[in-house]
Structures are given as structure tokens and as C-alpha cells.
Amino acid sequence: MPSPSKSKVSPYITPKGHKRLSEELTYLWKIKRPEVTRAVAEAAAMGDRSENAEYIYGKKQLREIDSRMRVLQRRLNELKIVDRPPEDTTKIFFGAWVELEDDDGNEYKYRIVGRDEFDPAKNYISIDSPMAKALLGKKEDDEVIVNRPNGKTAFIVLSIQYPF
């Protein structure tokens, strides 16, 4: 049974996001880990390991790489790739690009993606974020109230698009 302190995260991911995670895992396994393993072996061959900074740092790097690989393997096994738009494209669901306008006339454009691919620089928001949760199921011209750190904000949905 999951721990009550852990909130349930959505298992959805776009094909592009899944590819990026798979490529990261492959890079760590086939390139980065062998490089670091060689460096650790070379450092170990130099003698006293207790004061050998290259050896100590290399072992630390291996632990970090192995930890990241375990996280990626576990997450990749849990993920569900969403590679097509929903049946009802008039509503906001996973993968949608959504244009919004606030009460001051400011416009925003966000894409709802999985937590593994959220990226503020690309305007990708996690499906598990308060903004995305408020938007899910809404249609064009609907008003959406979002609880934000600085209070509630109202938005109007201007458009919904699916890039699949």
C-alpha cells in the first residue's frame, strides 16, 4: 500500500518525453557508467584508496549514476505513452496546448504534459500541477479559477489544440 505522504502522480507521458527518458537511460548505461567505471579502476590502481580523490569521487559518481538509472527504469515501466488526441478535442485533456487570458487581459499558452517532462521554459506544465488540474475537462470560453501561491486567479480558456 502506498505511503499516505506520497501523492499519486499521473503515469502519462508524450512520445517525445518517453524517448528523452529512454535515451538518458541508454546514455547512462552504455556511455557514462563505463567511462566512470574505467576512471575508478585507473584510480584504484594508483594505490591507497583512502586518500585518493579521483577514486572517492568516481565511486560517488557511480552511486549517483546507478541511483538515476534505477529511477529511470522504474519510471519507464510505469509510464503510459499518450500518442493521440482524446476523442473529444473540445475539452482540455493530457497533451493539450491551452491558451488562456486572465482578468487583466494577459494571455498565456501552456501545454499539459507528464511530470517527467514539465519545463517552464517551453511552457510545459505538469498534469499534476494545480493549474492543469483546474483546466482538465474545461472547454473554450469556460472560466477557470486557479489557486496560486499569491491567491486565486481567474482565466478564460481562449483555445485548445492537440499537436499529435
Summary of the structure (lengths in Angstrom):
residues: 164
radius of gyration: 21.7
end to end distance: 35.4
largest distance: 70.6
contacts: 425
relative contact order: 0.15
helix: 40%
strand: 24%
